[in-house]
């Protein structure tokens, strides 16, 4: 099948498929008559796998490592578990930081509702922000 056909079967864009091919994630061949890339059912399965892994937060580099390990008849499952476990911890920290930021923003906007706008010409960039202590 061609790039367009593979795209239709998997929902990936033709550009994404070409990119996966350039990265060596797919095992395409070339049609000698027209030099078009040709893909197999194995490539359909691989693109679907790539898209699932991306939805779980894996990078293309990580996905490439998973595919390479699998193609060498190894099991990438332990690496997948460890990577996802680390990602969960990183996401937890990032989520905590976002919640803290949200709380600071909500506190600031509540305080600013009572404050007038600063006058132009003052030695102040923005009186609202400058009024904030450690929040």
N, C-alpha and C positions, 0 to 999 in steps of 0.2 A: 504494500500500500504506500501511497505518497504521503508527503507532509500534510496535505490538506485532508486526506482520508484519515490519517492518524489523529489529526486535530478533531475531526468530527466524532471519532470513536471515544476520545478521552476527555474532551472539553478543554484541553490545553490549546493555547493559541499557536498558530504556525511558527511565530517567532520564538516562543518558548521551546517548542520541539526542536527547532534548528539549534537553539542554544544548548539544550540537553545533548544533542548530537555532537556539537563542538566540544563539550566537556567530556565526551566519551561515556556518557551515561547510557546511551542507546547503542545497539549493535546493527546499525543500518548498513546496507550495501548500496552500490551505485548501479543504476540501470545503464548498461553499456550503450543502448540505443540513444538515450537522451540525457544521460548523466544525472538524472534525478535521483535523489535519495529514495531508497526503498526500505520499508519497515515491515516487521513481522508481528505476529501475535505476541511474541515475547516482548517486543517494544511497547505494545499496547499495555501489557501488564506492568511494564517498568514505568511508563508515564503515569499510570494510575497509582502505582506505589509512590512515586515522587510526589504527586499531588497530596496523597494522604499524609506522607511524612512532613510535608511543608505545613499542612494544617495543624500538625502537632508541634510545630515550631522548629523543626530541624532545618538547618541551613543546607544549601546545595553541597557544600563541602562535606558536611556530615553524612548527607544522603549518598554522596559518591563513595565515601568510606564504607558505608553499610553495603552498598551494591557490590563494591570490590571484594569485600570479605565474603559475601554470599557467593559470588561467582567463583571464588577460590575454594568453594565447598566448605567454608567455615560458617559458624553460626554467629551472626552479629548481635544476637538478642541481648547478651549481657552488656555489651557496649551501648545498645539502645536504652536499656533500663538505666544504666549509670548516667548517660547523657540527659535523659529526660528527668531523672531525679535531681541533677544539678540545675537544670533549667527551671524546675519547679521552685527550688530554693531561690534562684535569682529572681524569678517572677514575684515571689513572696516579698522579697526585699524591695523590689521596684514598686509593688502595689502599696506597701507600707509608706514609702516615700511619697507616692501620689496621694494617698489619703491624708498624710500630714500637710502636703501642699494645698489640697482642697480645703482642709480646715483653716489654714492660714488665710487663704483667699476669702473664705466665708466670713472670718473674723474681721478682715480688713474692710470688706464691702459693708458689713454691718456698722462699723465705726465711721466709715466715710459718709453714710447716709445723713449723719448729724452735722457734718462739717461743710462750711462754705468753700467755694472754689477760691484758689489763691489769686491775688491781684497780680496783673501783669507788671513787669518791671521790677519785681522783687528779686532778691538774690536767691531765689528758690527755683528749682527745676520743676517740681510738682509737690505742692504742699501735702497732698494726700499721702504719697509714698514716703515723703520725708517725715511725716508725723508718726509713722509706724516705728515703734520700738522693736524689741525682740519679740516677735510673735511666733 
